[in-house]
Amino acid sequence: MVHKAVFLDRDGVLNAEIGHYVWRLEEFEVLPEVPAALQRLHAAGYRLIVVTNQAGIAKGLYTRADMDACHHKLQQACGGLIDAFYFAPGHPSVSESLARKPGSLMLEKALARFQLDPARCWLVGDRARDLEAAHRVGVRAILVGHEETLAYEPRTTNLATAADLILAADHGAGAV
């Protein structure tokens, strides 16, 4: 059986973007609309998969344990609904990585692991590199927020409105 999923960028989509690397638990703030949006997507049969660049690890700013603690906090806030976390610890100034977005290796691994149909998957991200990674593997993408200056559609304000678009398209209520 082939499944569907929503790939989720982390900073700026699931937690507040604070202008620098987020690894301290006290700075890791799950956005208020996220738990309910993930619940709606989960109830509609979507796997929920986080795909996040974590260059601060390569730069020595924080450890994998610091990142894992933030992911645990996110998972707790969302009722354990996230199926998997994929992260790319590299940074171009330190090491090469096919996983780091705009590379698509994180998505490719999840597509294979969960037997996902790219045509039934979405990625919600807040940067051009997120959209590029999705397009490389045939996954539709939604841009959220206002940080990225490129003109791109569909674009929404947050994960809740992105979930609305995904669920409407899933039920044939409109093309996205």
Secondary structure, 3 states (H helix, E strand, C coil): CCECEEEECCECCCECCCCCCCCCHHHCCECCCHHHHHHHHHHCCCEEEEEEECHHHHCCCCCHHHHHHHHHHHHHHCCCCCCEEEEECCCCCCCCCCCCCCCCHHHHHHHHHCCECHHHCEEEECCHHHHHHHHHCCCEEEEECCCCCCCCCCEECCHHHHHHHHHHHHCCCCCC
